[in-house]
Amino acid sequence: MPAMKIPPELKKVTPYVRRAEELDKDKTNPESRLVAYYCRQYAVHLGIPLAVSDEGKSCLGQLLGNLEGEKLVMDSFTRDEAKFLCTKFANKVFDNADLEDRTGDATKNTARVFYAAGSFLDILQQFYQDDDQSEELVEIKKKAKYSKWKAAEILKAINDGRKPTPGGYNENQEIEDDTEEGEEAGTPVNKANGDAVPRDPSPKTPATDTLPDDENSVENPPPASPPPPVDDKDEEGTEVELGPPPPAYPGPVLAPATAPPPSIHKPPLTFNPPPAAAAAKPTLPPSRNDDFDDIPSKKASSPKAKKPSFFGFGNGNKNKNKVSKAELADATELTQFALAALQDKDTDLAADRLEQALRVLGRR
């Protein structure tokens, strides 16, 4: 699907829309769909006061339609669960780039992953009140700013023909805040050369790849092998290719069994699911450009509710004698979530996930 055309007045929301479009192409990790949803929701929050033209309002309307179409599906997760998963995802992307930087192996790919991490960290602000001054939120903002600065520093070194200086987060480095507001929300740009963070062909690809136009950056699904280099342009919304699986983005992140703790540094859940058939492309309710209300913070309590599961299946009217491969894969994923909840002794969440799995199979 072609990338959404975003008018200049909404330049600030471009990177978050592009991150969502990249995650849309990842059909292997269920959390990618959830993170994409919150990327778009954050873009809408930023864009509402900026949209003054008909084109800008139409763009926001399209984003609202996408959110409305996903709203019932996202109800499978509480707001606290969504916050936990988005935080874990953002931190994992950041850690991947930070590790390469610390070991002195930073490349253009490292820069683009740092920049993507900055966008994913930015969207976490929507889970906090506007007047929140907690250490947790301060740390998130600090890490997001560092990610964008580090991306620009690595690119500058590469473009100057120098090896990027190894560093690391919280190592008392001077962060030069030399980006304008619009640029901070978009692609980090090397002031000297005007280079922006390019697409992500491979962690070891020579630094000759370049940035595509916004409107063409996510036009086609990612191929099985890394894409060829493309041309750099000083543009907003650089694409960080998700790939199958990508070298920079994290692997599957399972739903938490309990609400997240105050600290964002909770050790990740460890659960290794058995191989399962790939989930089919989910079918979603039709999109509408209605007014958008925030994602519900509470799961439906009735096990008989006929709503789509997180993967787009489970209407409760399946033929008990016929279960498709896609439905079987969907039920398997939900069962894995239930097992993770049981490992953390959260029987209520486990029961809820098992009920969803049964509805997928037409047993409820």
The 8 nearest C-alpha neighbors of each residue, nearest first, counted from 0:
[[1, 218, 219, 2, 217, 220, 3, 20],
 [2, 0, 218, 217, 3, 215, 214, 219],
 [1, 3, 214, 217, 218, 215, 4, 216],
 [2, 4, 5, 1, 214, 16, 58, 213],
 [5, 3, 214, 2, 6, 213, 58, 1],
 [4, 6, 3, 9, 58, 7, 13, 10],
 [7, 5, 8, 9, 55, 4, 54, 10],
 [8, 6, 10, 9, 5, 55, 11, 13],
 [7, 9, 6, 10, 49, 50, 55, 11],
 [10, 8, 7, 11, 6, 12, 46, 49],
 [11, 9, 7, 13, 12, 8, 181, 6],
 [10, 12, 184, 9, 181, 13, 185, 14],
 [13, 11, 42, 10, 9, 15, 14, 46],
 [12, 14, 236, 16, 10, 15, 11, 17],
 [15, 13, 236, 17, 185, 16, 12, 18],
 [16, 14, 18, 38, 17, 13, 12, 42],
 [15, 17, 19, 13, 18, 14, 39, 20],
 [16, 18, 20, 14, 19, 15, 236, 13],
 [17, 19, 15, 21, 16, 20, 14, 22],
 [20, 18, 35, 22, 16, 17, 21, 38],
 [21, 19, 23, 17, 22, 18, 16, 217],
 [22, 20, 18, 23, 19, 24, 241, 17],
 [21, 23, 19, 24, 25, 20, 31, 35],
 [24, 22, 20, 21, 25, 19, 32, 35],
 [25, 23, 22, 21, 220, 26, 20, 221],
 [24, 26, 22, 23, 27, 28, 241, 31],
 [25, 27, 28, 24, 280, 278, 29, 23],
 [28, 26, 25, 29, 277, 278, 243, 251],
 [27, 29, 251, 30, 31, 26, 25, 250],
 [30, 28, 31, 32, 27, 251, 26, 33],
 [29, 31, 33, 32, 28, 252, 34, 251],
 [32, 30, 34, 29, 33, 22, 28, 35],
 [31, 33, 35, 30, 34, 29, 36, 23],
 [32, 34, 36, 30, 35, 31, 37, 73],
 [33, 35, 31, 37, 36, 32, 85, 38],
 [36, 34, 19, 38, 32, 33, 37, 22],
 [37, 35, 33, 39, 34, 38, 40, 32],
 [36, 38, 40, 34, 39, 35, 41, 33],
 [37, 39, 35, 15, 41, 36, 40, 19],
 [40, 38, 42, 37, 36, 41, 16, 43],
 [39, 41, 37, 43, 42, 38, 36, 44],
 [40, 42, 44, 38, 43, 39, 122, 37],
 [41, 43, 39, 12, 45, 40, 44, 15],
 [44, 42, 46, 40, 41, 45, 47, 39],
 [45, 43, 41, 42, 46, 47, 40, 48],
 [46, 44, 42, 43, 47, 41, 12, 48],
 [45, 47, 43, 49, 44, 48, 42, 50],
 [46, 48, 49, 50, 44, 45, 43, 59],
 [49, 47, 46, 50, 45, 51, 44, 43],
 [48, 50, 46, 47, 51, 9, 8, 45],
 [51, 49, 55, 56, 47, 48, 52, 46],
 [50, 52, 49, 55, 56, 53, 48, 8],
 [53, 51, 55, 54, 50, 56, 8, 57],
 [52, 54, 56, 55, 57, 51, 50, 58],
 [55, 53, 57, 52, 56, 58, 6, 50],
 [54, 56, 50, 58, 52, 57, 53, 6],
 [55, 57, 53, 59, 58, 50, 54, 60],
 [56, 58, 60, 54, 55, 59, 53, 61],
 [59, 57, 55, 61, 60, 56, 54, 62],
 [60, 58, 62, 56, 61, 57, 63, 43],
 [59, 61, 57, 63, 58, 288, 62, 56],
 [60, 62, 64, 58, 59, 63, 57, 65],
 [63, 61, 59, 65, 64, 60, 66, 58],
 [64, 62, 60, 66, 65, 61, 288, 67],
 [63, 65, 288, 287, 286, 61, 67, 62],
 [66, 64, 62, 68, 63, 67, 286, 61],
 [67, 65, 63, 69, 68, 64, 70, 62],
 [68, 66, 64, 70, 69, 65, 286, 63],
 [67, 69, 286, 65, 284, 66, 285, 70],
 [70, 68, 66, 72, 67, 71, 73, 65],
 [69, 71, 67, 73, 72, 68, 66, 74],
 [72, 70, 74, 73, 69, 307, 306, 68],
 [71, 73, 309, 69, 74, 70, 307, 308],
 [74, 72, 75, 70, 71, 76, 69, 309],
 [73, 75, 71, 76, 72, 298, 295, 70],
 [74, 76, 73, 309, 72, 298, 308, 77],
 [77, 75, 74, 80, 73, 81, 78, 298],
 [76, 78, 296, 80, 297, 79, 298, 81],
 [77, 79, 296, 81, 80, 82, 76, 295],
 [80, 78, 82, 77, 81, 258, 83, 259],
 [79, 81, 83, 77, 82, 78, 76, 258],
 [82, 80, 78, 84, 79, 83, 85, 76],
 [81, 83, 79, 85, 80, 84, 86, 78],
 [82, 84, 80, 86, 81, 259, 85, 87],
 [83, 85, 87, 81, 86, 82, 88, 80],
 [86, 84, 88, 82, 87, 83, 34, 81],
 [87, 85, 83, 89, 88, 84, 82, 90],
 [86, 88, 84, 90, 85, 89, 83, 91],
 [87, 89, 85, 91, 86, 90, 84, 92],
 [90, 88, 119, 86, 92, 91, 87, 120],
 [89, 91, 93, 87, 92, 88, 94, 86],
 [90, 92, 94, 88, 93, 89, 249, 87],
 [93, 91, 248, 89, 95, 90, 116, 94],
 [92, 94, 90, 116, 96, 91, 95, 97],
 [93, 95, 97, 91, 96, 92, 98, 90],
 [96, 94, 92, 98, 93, 97, 247, 91],
 [97, 95, 99, 109, 93, 94, 98, 113],
 [98, 96, 94, 100, 99, 95, 93, 101],
 [97, 99, 101, 100, 95, 96, 94, 102],
 [100, 98, 104, 96, 102, 105, 97, 101],
 [99, 101, 105, 97, 103, 98, 165, 102],
 [102, 100, 166, 98, 165, 167, 103, 99],
 [101, 103, 99, 100, 104, 98, 165, 105],
 [102, 104, 165, 100, 101, 105, 99, 164],
 [103, 105, 99, 102, 100, 106, 101, 165],
 [106, 104, 100, 109, 99, 103, 163, 107],
 [107, 105, 109, 108, 104, 110, 206, 202],
 [108, 106, 110, 109, 206, 111, 154, 105],
 [107, 109, 106, 111, 110, 202, 199, 112],
 [110, 108, 106, 112, 107, 96, 105, 111],
 [111, 109, 150, 107, 113, 108, 112, 153],
 [110, 112, 114, 108, 196, 113, 109, 115],
 [113, 111, 115, 109, 114, 110, 96, 116],
 [114, 112, 146, 116, 110, 111, 150, 115],
 [113, 115, 117, 111, 147, 112, 116, 150],
 [114, 116, 112, 118, 117, 113, 111, 119],
 [117, 115, 93, 119, 113, 114, 118, 92],
 [116, 118, 143, 114, 120, 146, 115, 119],
 [117, 119, 121, 115, 120, 116, 15, 122],
 [118, 120, 116, 89, 121, 122, 117, 115],
 [121, 119, 117, 118, 143, 123, 122, 89],
 [122, 120, 118, 119, 123, 124, 117, 143],
 [121, 123, 124, 119, 120, 41, 125, 38],
 [124, 122, 125, 121, 120, 126, 86, 85],
 [125, 123, 122, 126, 127, 121, 136, 120],
 [126, 124, 123, 127, 122, 41, 128, 44],
 [125, 127, 124, 123, 82, 128, 78, 122],
 [128, 126, 125, 124, 131, 129, 136, 123],
 [127, 129, 131, 130, 126, 125, 124, 132],
 [130, 128, 131, 127, 124, 125, 132, 126],
 [129, 131, 128, 132, 127, 133, 136, 124],
 [132, 130, 128, 129, 133, 127, 136, 137],
 [133, 131, 130, 134, 136, 137, 135, 129],
 [134, 132, 135, 136, 131, 137, 138, 127],
 [135, 133, 137, 136, 138, 132, 139, 262],
 [134, 136, 138, 133, 137, 139, 262, 263],
 [135, 137, 139, 138, 133, 134, 140, 132],
 [138, 136, 134, 140, 139, 135, 141, 133],
 [137, 139, 141, 135, 136, 140, 134, 142],
 [138, 140, 136, 142, 141, 137, 143, 120],
 [141, 139, 143, 137, 142, 138, 144, 136],
 [140, 142, 138, 144, 139, 143, 137, 145],
 [141, 143, 145, 139, 144, 140, 138, 146],
 [144, 142, 117, 140, 146, 145, 120, 141],
 [145, 143, 141, 146, 142, 147, 140, 148],
 [144, 146, 142, 148, 143, 147, 149, 141],
 [147, 145, 113, 143, 117, 149, 144, 148],
 [148, 146, 114, 150, 144, 149, 145, 117],
 [147, 149, 145, 151, 150, 146, 152, 144],
 [148, 150, 152, 146, 151, 147, 145, 153],
 [149, 151, 110, 147, 153, 148, 113, 152],
 [150, 152, 154, 148, 149, 187, 153, 189],
 [153, 151, 149, 155, 154, 150, 148, 156],
 [154, 152, 156, 150, 163, 155, 151, 110],
 [155, 153, 157, 151, 156, 152, 158, 150],
 [154, 156, 152, 158, 153, 157, 189, 159],
 [155, 157, 161, 159, 163, 153, 154, 158],
 [158, 156, 160, 154, 159, 161, 155, 153],
 [157, 159, 155, 160, 156, 154, 161, 192],
 [160, 158, 156, 157, 161, 155, 154, 162],
 [159, 161, 157, 158, 156, 162, 155, 163],
 [162, 160, 156, 157, 159, 163, 158, 155],
 [161, 163, 156, 164, 157, 160, 105, 153],
 [164, 162, 156, 153, 161, 165, 105, 157],
 [163, 165, 162, 166, 103, 153, 156, 100],
 [166, 164, 103, 101, 100, 163, 102, 167],
 [167, 165, 101, 100, 164, 168, 170, 103],
 [166, 168, 101, 170, 97, 169, 100, 165],
 [167, 169, 170, 166, 97, 145, 142, 171],
 [170, 168, 171, 167, 172, 142, 166, 145],
 [169, 171, 168, 172, 167, 166, 173, 101],
 [172, 170, 169, 173, 168, 167, 174, 166],
 [171, 173, 170, 174, 169, 166, 168, 167],
 [174, 172, 175, 171, 170, 176, 145, 148],
 [175, 173, 172, 176, 148, 145, 149, 144],
 [176, 174, 177, 173, 148, 178, 172, 152],
 [175, 177, 178, 174, 148, 179, 144, 183],
 [178, 176, 175, 179, 148, 190, 174, 183],
 [179, 177, 183, 176, 182, 180, 187, 181],
 [178, 180, 182, 181, 183, 177, 176, 184],
 [179, 181, 183, 182, 178, 184, 11, 185],
 [182, 180, 184, 183, 179, 11, 185, 10],
 [181, 183, 185, 179, 184, 180, 178, 186],
 [184, 182, 180, 185, 181, 178, 179, 187],
 [183, 185, 11, 182, 181, 180, 14, 12],
 [186, 184, 235, 182, 236, 14, 183, 181],
 [185, 187, 235, 236, 237, 195, 188, 196],
 [188, 186, 151, 195, 147, 182, 185, 196],
 [189, 187, 195, 194, 193, 190, 186, 151],
 [188, 190, 193, 194, 191, 155, 192, 151],
 [191, 189, 193, 192, 188, 194, 155, 177],
 [192, 190, 189, 193, 155, 194, 188, 158],
 [191, 193, 194, 189, 190, 158, 155, 188],
 [194, 192, 189, 190, 188, 233, 191, 195],
 [195, 193, 189, 192, 188, 233, 232, 231],
 [196, 194, 188, 233, 187, 186, 197, 232],
 [195, 197, 111, 237, 186, 187, 210, 110],
 [198, 196, 210, 209, 195, 208, 237, 231],
 [199, 197, 238, 239, 210, 240, 200, 209],
 [198, 200, 240, 239, 201, 108, 197, 111],
 [201, 199, 225, 226, 198, 227, 204, 228],
 [200, 202, 204, 203, 199, 225, 108, 246],
 [201, 203, 108, 204, 246, 200, 106, 109],
 [204, 202, 201, 205, 106, 108, 200, 206],
 [203, 205, 201, 202, 206, 200, 207, 108],
 [206, 204, 207, 203, 208, 106, 107, 202],
 [205, 207, 208, 107, 204, 106, 157, 108],
 [206, 208, 205, 209, 228, 204, 229, 230],
 [209, 207, 228, 229, 206, 197, 230, 231],
 [231, 208, 210, 230, 197, 229, 228, 198],
 [231, 209, 211, 197, 232, 230, 198, 229],
 [212, 210, 216, 230, 231, 229, 213, 215],
 [211, 213, 215, 214, 216, 210, 234, 232],
 [214, 212, 216, 215, 236, 211, 235, 234],
 [213, 215, 2, 212, 4, 216, 3, 1],
 [216, 214, 218, 212, 213, 217, 2, 211],
 [215, 217, 213, 211, 212, 214, 218, 238],
 [218, 216, 2, 219, 215, 1, 21, 20],
 [217, 219, 1, 0, 215, 2, 216, 220],
 [218, 220, 217, 0, 221, 1, 216, 222],
 [221, 219, 24, 222, 218, 217, 0, 25],
 [220, 222, 242, 219, 223, 24, 241, 240],
 [223, 221, 224, 220, 225, 226, 242, 243],
 [222, 224, 243, 221, 225, 242, 226, 244],
 [223, 225, 222, 226, 242, 221, 243, 200],
 [226, 224, 200, 201, 227, 222, 223, 242],
 [227, 225, 200, 224, 228, 222, 221, 199],
 [228, 226, 229, 200, 225, 208, 224, 199],
 [229, 227, 208, 209, 226, 200, 230, 207],
 [228, 230, 209, 208, 210, 211, 227, 231],
 [229, 231, 209, 210, 211, 208, 232, 228],
 [209, 210, 232, 230, 211, 197, 194, 195],
 [231, 233, 210, 234, 195, 230, 194, 211],
 [232, 234, 195, 194, 193, 231, 188, 235],
 [235, 233, 232, 186, 236, 195, 212, 213],
 [236, 234, 185, 186, 237, 13, 14, 213],
 [235, 237, 14, 13, 185, 186, 17, 213],
 [238, 236, 186, 196, 235, 197, 239, 210],
 [237, 239, 198, 240, 216, 236, 17, 197],
 [238, 240, 199, 198, 241, 111, 237, 115],
 [239, 241, 199, 242, 238, 198, 21, 200],
 [242, 240, 245, 21, 239, 25, 22, 243],
 [241, 243, 245, 244, 240, 221, 222, 225],
 [244, 242, 245, 223, 241, 25, 221, 222],
 [243, 245, 242, 246, 241, 250, 248, 27],
 [246, 244, 242, 241, 243, 247, 248, 240],
 [247, 245, 248, 244, 202, 201, 242, 249],
 [246, 248, 245, 95, 112, 92, 249, 96],
 [249, 247, 92, 245, 246, 250, 241, 91],
 [250, 248, 91, 92, 247, 88, 251, 252],
 [249, 251, 252, 248, 28, 244, 245, 88],
 [252, 250, 28, 253, 249, 30, 29, 27],
 [253, 251, 30, 250, 254, 84, 88, 28],
 [254, 252, 251, 255, 336, 268, 30, 339],
 [253, 255, 336, 256, 252, 84, 80, 339],
 [256, 254, 257, 80, 253, 258, 340, 83],
 [255, 257, 340, 345, 343, 348, 254, 339],
 [258, 256, 255, 259, 345, 340, 343, 80],
 [257, 259, 79, 80, 260, 255, 256, 83],
 [258, 260, 83, 257, 79, 261, 80, 255],
 [259, 261, 262, 258, 265, 263, 83, 257],
 [262, 260, 263, 259, 135, 265, 264, 258],
 [261, 263, 264, 260, 265, 135, 259, 134],
 [264, 262, 265, 261, 135, 86, 260, 87],
 [263, 265, 262, 266, 87, 267, 90, 260],
 [264, 266, 263, 267, 262, 260, 259, 87],
 [265, 267, 264, 268, 269, 263, 87, 262],
 [268, 266, 269, 265, 87, 252, 264, 253],
 [267, 269, 270, 266, 253, 255, 339, 252],
 [270, 268, 267, 271, 339, 253, 266, 252],
 [269, 271, 272, 268, 339, 253, 335, 338],
 [270, 272, 273, 269, 335, 274, 251, 339],
 [273, 271, 270, 335, 274, 275, 332, 331],
 [272, 274, 275, 271, 335, 331, 270, 332],
 [275, 273, 272, 276, 277, 271, 331, 328],
 [276, 274, 328, 273, 277, 331, 272, 332],
 [275, 277, 328, 278, 274, 324, 325, 327],
 [278, 276, 275, 279, 328, 27, 325, 26],
 [277, 279, 325, 328, 329, 276, 280, 27],
 [280, 278, 325, 281, 277, 26, 328, 326],
 [279, 281, 278, 282, 26, 310, 311, 325],
 [282, 280, 311, 310, 279, 283, 312, 278],
 [281, 283, 311, 280, 284, 312, 310, 279],
 [282, 284, 311, 281, 68, 285, 69, 72],
 [283, 285, 68, 286, 282, 69, 71, 67],
 [286, 284, 68, 283, 287, 67, 64, 65],
 [285, 287, 68, 64, 65, 67, 284, 288],
 [288, 286, 64, 289, 67, 285, 68, 63],
 [287, 289, 64, 60, 63, 61, 290, 286],
 [290, 288, 287, 291, 64, 63, 67, 60],
 [289, 291, 292, 288, 63, 67, 60, 64],
 [292, 290, 289, 63, 293, 67, 66, 288],
 [293, 291, 294, 290, 295, 67, 70, 289],
 [292, 294, 295, 291, 40, 296, 70, 66],
 [293, 295, 296, 292, 70, 74, 78, 73],
 [296, 294, 297, 74, 293, 78, 77, 298],
 [295, 297, 78, 77, 294, 298, 79, 74],
 [296, 298, 77, 295, 299, 78, 74, 76],
 [299, 297, 74, 77, 300, 75, 76, 296],
 [300, 298, 301, 297, 304, 74, 302, 75],
 [299, 301, 298, 302, 304, 297, 351, 303],
 [300, 302, 303, 304, 299, 298, 305, 351],
 [301, 303, 304, 300, 354, 351, 355, 299],
 [304, 302, 301, 305, 363, 315, 358, 300],
 [303, 305, 302, 301, 306, 299, 300, 315],
 [306, 304, 314, 315, 303, 307, 313, 302],
 [305, 307, 314, 304, 308, 71, 313, 72],
 [308, 306, 311, 312, 313, 72, 314, 309],
 [307, 309, 311, 312, 310, 313, 72, 306],
 [310, 308, 72, 311, 75, 73, 307, 312],
 [311, 309, 308, 281, 312, 329, 29, 72],
 [310, 312, 281, 307, 308, 282, 309, 283],
 [313, 311, 307, 308, 310, 359, 314, 326],
 [359, 312, 314, 358, 307, 315, 308, 306],
 [315, 313, 305, 316, 306, 307, 312, 358],
 [314, 316, 358, 361, 313, 363, 317, 305],
 [317, 315, 314, 361, 318, 313, 363, 358],
 [318, 316, 361, 315, 319, 360, 314, 359],
 [317, 319, 320, 321, 361, 316, 322, 360],
 [320, 318, 321, 361, 317, 362, 360, 322],
 [319, 321, 318, 322, 317, 361, 360, 323],
 [322, 320, 318, 319, 323, 317, 360, 361],
 [323, 321, 326, 360, 327, 324, 320, 319],
 [322, 324, 326, 325, 327, 321, 328, 360],
 [323, 325, 327, 326, 328, 322, 276, 278],
 [324, 326, 328, 279, 323, 327, 278, 329],
 [327, 325, 329, 323, 328, 324, 330, 359],
 [326, 328, 324, 330, 329, 325, 331, 323],
 [329, 327, 331, 325, 326, 330, 276, 278],
 [328, 330, 326, 332, 327, 331, 325, 278],
 [329, 331, 356, 327, 333, 332, 328, 359],
 [330, 332, 328, 334, 329, 333, 327, 335],
 [331, 333, 335, 329, 334, 330, 328, 336],
 [334, 332, 336, 330, 335, 331, 356, 352],
 [335, 333, 337, 331, 336, 332, 353, 330],
 [336, 334, 338, 332, 337, 333, 331, 339],
 [335, 337, 333, 339, 334, 338, 254, 340],
 [336, 338, 349, 334, 340, 335, 352, 339],
 [339, 337, 341, 335, 340, 336, 334, 342],
 [338, 340, 342, 336, 337, 341, 335, 270],
 [339, 341, 256, 337, 343, 349, 345, 338],
 [342, 340, 344, 338, 343, 339, 345, 349],
 [341, 343, 339, 340, 344, 338, 345, 256],
 [342, 344, 340, 341, 345, 256, 339, 257],
 [345, 343, 341, 342, 346, 340, 256, 349],
 [346, 344, 340, 341, 343, 347, 348, 256],
 [345, 347, 349, 348, 344, 341, 350, 340],
 [348, 346, 350, 349, 345, 351, 340, 352],
 [347, 349, 351, 350, 346, 345, 340, 352],
 [350, 348, 337, 346, 340, 352, 347, 351],
 [349, 351, 353, 347, 348, 352, 346, 354],
 [350, 352, 348, 354, 349, 353, 347, 355],
 [353, 351, 355, 349, 337, 354, 350, 333],
 [354, 352, 356, 350, 355, 351, 334, 337],
 [355, 353, 357, 351, 356, 352, 350, 358],
 [356, 354, 352, 358, 353, 357, 359, 351],
 [355, 357, 330, 353, 359, 354, 358, 333],
 [358, 356, 362, 354, 360, 359, 355, 363],
 [359, 357, 363, 361, 315, 313, 355, 360],
 [313, 358, 360, 356, 357, 361, 312, 330],
 [361, 359, 357, 358, 362, 322, 356, 326],
 [362, 360, 317, 358, 315, 359, 363, 319],
 [363, 361, 357, 358, 360, 319, 315, 359],
 [362, 358, 361, 315, 357, 303, 354, 360]]
